[in-house]
Amino acid sequence: RSDLEVILTGRDPEDELVELADYVTEMKKIKHPYDKKQPARLGIEF
């Protein structure tokens, strides 16, 4: 269907999924509060 978008999140997708997808984005941490030993926040990191 041309009016449907499906978004998947996660790590290490199978090659077959990458081949089927129209968009594939890889995110990389540049800076994060974890770097200063700050604890994870409910609703943000988990």
C-alpha positions in Angstrom: 0.0 0.0 0.0 1.4 3.4 -0.9 -0.4 5.1 2.0 1.2 2.9 4.7 4.5 3.5 6.6 6.0 0.9 8.9 8.8 2.0 11.3 11.0 -0.5 13.1 13.6 0.2 15.7 16.3 -1.9 17.1 19.9 -3.1 16.5 21.6 -5.3 14.0 18.8 -5.9 11.4 19.0 -9.0 9.2 20.4 -8.3 5.7 17.1 -9.3 4.2 15.3 -6.6 6.2 17.7 -4.0 5.1 17.3 -5.0 1.5 13.5 -4.8 1.7 13.5 -1.4 3.4 13.2 1.9 1.6 15.0 3.8 4.4 17.7 2.6 6.8 19.2 4.9 9.3 22.1 4.2 11.7 22.4 6.4 14.8 25.6 7.1 16.6 26.1 8.6 20.1 28.2 11.7 20.1 27.5 12.9 23.6 25.2 11.5 26.3 24.6 12.0 30.1 25.9 8.4 30.6 29.4 9.9 29.8 29.1 11.8 33.1 27.8 8.8 35.0 24.3 10.2 35.2 21.6 7.4 35.6 19.1 6.4 32.9 15.8 8.3 33.0 12.4 6.6 32.8 10.7 7.5 29.6 13.9 8.7 27.9 16.5 5.9 28.0 14.1 3.1 28.9 
